[in-house]
Every structure is written in structure tokens, then in C-alpha cells.
Amino acid sequence: MRVLIVGGGIGGLTAALSLHAAGIGCVVVEGAARMLPLGVGINLQPHAVRELTELGLAAELAATGVETTYMTFTDRFGGEILALPRGRLAGYRWPQYSIHRGELQMLLLAAVRERVGPVRLGVRFEEFEQDAAGVTVTLRDTASGEVLRERADVLVGADGVLSAVRAQLHPSGDPLRWNGIRMWRGVADADRVLDGSTVLVSGTNAAGKFVSYHISPAHPRRVNWVAEVKVAEPGVTGAADWSRPGRLEDVAPHYAGWAYRHFDIPSFIASSARILEYPMVDRDPLPFWGTGRVTLLGDAAHPMYPVGSNGGSQAVLDARVLARHLATTADPAEALAGYEAERRPVTSELALGHRSLPADEMVLLVERRAPGGFADIRDVLAEDELAALADAQHAITDSDVRALNERPSWSVR
């Protein structure tokens, strides 16, 4: 069997490693001419770390990412509302990692090149046709313009939120949906925040939300930050460019009035070498991902708001489940149907759950009740209200601890 994977991101590279480990041949094509460690920080949840560990990458992850201890919610003064233990502190056998997205991608790329072979760069997907025996994929060399046609047994679109494979499978009625929240992202240096391993979530999107966490054990002062502000009413948008430059003068004023105890946010943002700007977008869940021998994976299949720290982790799970089904089912189309039946309901529920922004609602309640801050959160919220906040966040972020710890391996050898 030969699987052609379109897209050299986290999902596509993990799919290549998983297929190779299961004894299935594959090739990854990527439209970019060079693979660089671009982007900012993300979090890998324990359910994804388990799968990457089973692919033999535990040491590389530990050397590259910061093992996360808590996700702590605060008001705009930095007053602690709730601290949720993460990873091994929460009882999982595997950690959560806060990690630079580009460095994670480079880690996966190095493993693919060593085990599977070279990723074909500068090759853009254009269209596919399939028949009972396989898929004919039309590609284009972006440097020469040469059209390339290749046969594969299976085509996997892992080409992100603007997926060209998805566009052919679903040519109409599938717009990007913007919730009106603008995100600015960057990386800057700061002294250790709390224990140096906490994801700190402060404020609300209504008047400014700020997320920060350390992302490098080799560079302990390196902090990823995300500023989120609602600037418009929800609606359909046609553009979403992860690499769009952001401007300090657009983001900093939203935090000028904060008396934030951890650092001066406008000065901190100003020290960033680069600011990126992006609308918080997703798409409606699909009624089906693929057809026959063609399917989708990761953000191409289920883009979701980055409020549950789960987008990259779900792509890793997709990759592992896809490989398991292809390795254990003789008919490729039947295997892809089984993969979709297992993964689509779970990811659709998660994507819709992310839209509710449950933590924001509770933090907004705190700021309404205690606009000048508080000394003890229990003077502001009752225990059942704190429990509701914890439950809502767990629902869009976590897997069941016991189920993950005890379930059999997905590896196929």
C-alpha cells in the first residue's frame, strides 16, 4: 500500500511516522519550498504525548518542551480564580508539554526524514480522481510549474484549515467562521512566571484576554503569549493567514489599564521580535470527511478554536487512528470509513464545545462581581461555580484519566 499525505504539519508528519511504524508505505508532499521552525507556542495534551511516546519520541519531547504543571485562570489583576493540575499532576501517566510549534514540527520532520525518507517540498496539491483501484493525484512543482500526476492507494488531506483537499471534497457551503475575536501572538523573554511551568490564562475576550506560558527548557526565560480581544460581531470570513504581521499599536492599548501582577503586558509585548495577527476561526463540522480512498486529517478535517489547547493534539490522535485502521483492514476504503467513524464524532463535539468559551463566561462573572480584584476567590464564587468552571474546561481539553492510562496501545506491529 502507498499513502500520499498532503501537508507537512504536525498531523501529516505524525501520520507518516505512524504509517511507517505500522509497515505501510507513504510519502509526504508539502507546498512550502522550505521547512522552517515557524509559529509560536502550543500545548500537547497527555493523550497526544502518549502517541508520540509510542512512536519513540519521548526523549526529544522532554528536551524540547516544558512539562506543564497547571492551567491557572486569573482576573486582569492576576488574582487566582482556579488552578487546574495538568499532565502527570492530574494523574495521567504521560505529561502535558508547552512547546514551540515550529520546534515540534522540526522534531517530527527529523524523525520522518530518518525513518521514512525525504518530504517532497515545493509540491502543491491541485486535484484528485479516484477509481476502484486507487487515486490519481495531480500535483504541481511550485518552482518549475511542472504538472505531476501520481497514483496512490490512499490520499490524506492534512493541509490545514485552508485545505485544498477539503475544498474538492466539499466545494460549497463550507466557509470559515469568525467569532469576532482577534488574536495576536508572539514570543518574548521574561523572568519565571509562577513556577515556570504554568499556563496562565487571564481576563476575558470581552475586554482583553492574555495567555502566557514558558515553552523551552533550554531557554527558560522564553515565554509564549497570546492576546485575544473581541473586536467584531461573529460572521463568515474569507481570509485567515497564520503569518500575517501584527502591530504593537493595535494590541497594546487593550492592556494599558491592567494592573497585572506578573508583568507589564504592553512592555512585554513590545519586547517580542515579531507579532502575528490572526482571527479566531473554525468551520462547521462536516457531515463526512472523505469518500472512497480519500480522507482528511487534523485542521483540514476539524479546525477548532484554540481555547482548549487541543488542536494539535487531536491531529496526532487522527494520525494514529488512521494508521491503525489502514494496517488492520484489508480494503482501504473500508479502513478510511472506520477511521472516520471513530474520529469524526469526537472531534465534531470538541469543535462545537470550543465555541462556547466556557472559561470566559466564568471569569467575566468574577470581574463583574469583583471589578477591583479580590483577596480570596471564595468570597466571589461559590464552590459549585468553581467546580462548573473546572468541568467546562475539562470537557474541551482532557481525556478521561483512567481510560487513557488503561486502554491498550494503538500501535500496530
Rosetta blueprint (number, residue, H / E / L):
1 M L
2 R E
3 V E
4 L E
5 I E
6 V E
7 G L
8 G L
9 G L
10 I H
11 G H
12 G H
13 L H
14 T H
15 A H
16 A H
17 L H
18 S H
19 L H
20 H H
21 A H
22 A L
23 G L
24 I L
25 G E
26 C E
27 V E
28 V E
29 V E
30 E E
31 G L
32 A L
33 A L
34 R L
35 M L
36 L L
37 P L
38 L L
39 G L
40 V L
41 G E
42 I E
43 N E
44 L E
45 Q L
46 P H
47 H H
48 A H
49 V H
50 R H
51 E H
52 L H
53 T H
54 E H
55 L L
56 G L
57 L L
58 A H
59 A H
60 E H
61 L H
62 A H
63 A H
64 T H
65 G L
66 V E
67 E E
68 T L
69 T L
70 Y E
71 M E
72 T E
73 F E
74 T E
75 D L
76 R L
77 F L
78 G L
79 G L
80 E E
81 I E
82 L E
83 A E
84 L E
85 P E
86 R L
87 G H
88 R H
89 L H
90 A H
91 G L
92 Y L
93 R L
94 W L
95 P L
96 Q L
97 Y E
98 S E
99 I E
100 H E
101 R H
102 G H
103 E H
104 L H
105 Q H
106 M H
107 L H
108 L H
109 L H
110 A H
111 A H
112 V H
113 R H
114 E H
115 R H
116 V L
117 G L
118 P L
119 V L
120 R E
121 L E
122 G L
123 V E
124 R E
125 F E
126 E E
127 E E
128 F E
129 E E
130 Q E
131 D E
132 A L
133 A L
134 G E
135 V E
136 T E
137 V E
138 T E
139 L E
140 R E
141 D E
142 T L
143 A L
144 S L
145 G L
146 E L
147 V E
148 L E
149 R E
150 E E
151 R E
152 A E
153 D L
154 V E
155 L E
156 V E
157 G E
158 A L
159 D L
160 G L
161 V L
162 L L
163 S L
164 A H
165 V H
166 R H
167 A H
168 Q H
169 L H
170 H L
171 P L
172 S L
173 G L
174 D L
175 P L
176 L E
177 R E
178 W E
179 N E
180 G E
181 I E
182 R E
183 M E
184 W E
185 R E
186 G E
187 V E
188 A E
189 D E
190 A L
191 D L
192 R L
193 V L
194 L L
195 D L
196 G L
197 S L
198 T E
199 V E
200 L E
201 V E
202 S E
203 G E
204 T E
205 N L
206 A L
207 A L
208 G E
209 K E
210 F E
211 V E
212 S E
213 Y E
214 H E
215 I L
216 S L
217 P L
218 A L
219 H L
220 P L
221 R L
222 R E
223 V E
224 N E
225 W E
226 V E
227 A E
228 E E
229 V E
230 K E
231 V L
232 A L
233 E L
234 P L
235 G E
236 V E
237 T E
238 G L
239 A L
240 A L
241 D L
242 W L
243 S L
244 R L
245 P E
246 G L
247 R L
248 L H
249 E H
250 D H
251 V H
252 A H
253 P H
254 H H
255 Y H
256 A L
257 G L
258 W L
259 A L
260 Y L
261 R L
262 H L
263 F L
264 D L
265 I H
266 P H
267 S H
268 F H
269 I H
270 A H
271 S L
272 S L
273 A L
274 R L
275 I L
276 L E
277 E E
278 Y E
279 P E
280 M E
281 V E
282 D E
283 R L
284 D L
285 P L
286 L L
287 P L
288 F L
289 W L
290 G L
291 T E
292 G L
293 R L
294 V E
295 T E
296 L E
297 L L
298 G H
299 D H
300 A H
301 A L
302 H L
303 P L
304 M L
305 Y L
306 P L
307 V L
308 G L
309 S L
310 N L
311 G H
312 G H
313 S H
314 Q H
315 A H
316 V H
317 L H
318 D H
319 A H
320 R H
321 V H
322 L H
323 A H
324 R H
325 H H
326 L H
327 A H
328 T H
329 T L
330 A L
331 D L
332 P H
333 A H
334 E H
335 A H
336 L H
337 A H
338 G H
339 Y H
340 E H
341 A H
342 E H
343 R H
344 R H
345 P H
346 V H
347 T H
348 S H
349 E H
350 L H
351 A H
352 L H
353 G H
354 H H
355 R L
356 S L
357 L L
358 P H
359 A H
360 D H
361 E H
362 M H
363 V H
364 L H
365 L H
366 V H
367 E H
368 R H
369 R H
370 A L
371 P L
372 G L
373 G L
374 F L
375 A L
376 D L
377 I H
378 R H
379 D H
380 V L
381 L L
382 A L
383 E H
384 D H
385 E H
386 L H
387 A H
388 A H
389 L H
390 A H
391 D H
392 A H
393 Q H
394 H H
395 A H
396 I H
397 T H
398 D L
399 S L
400 D L
401 V H
402 R H
403 A H
404 L H
405 N H
406 E H
407 R L
408 P L
409 S L
410 W L
411 S L
412 V L
413 R L
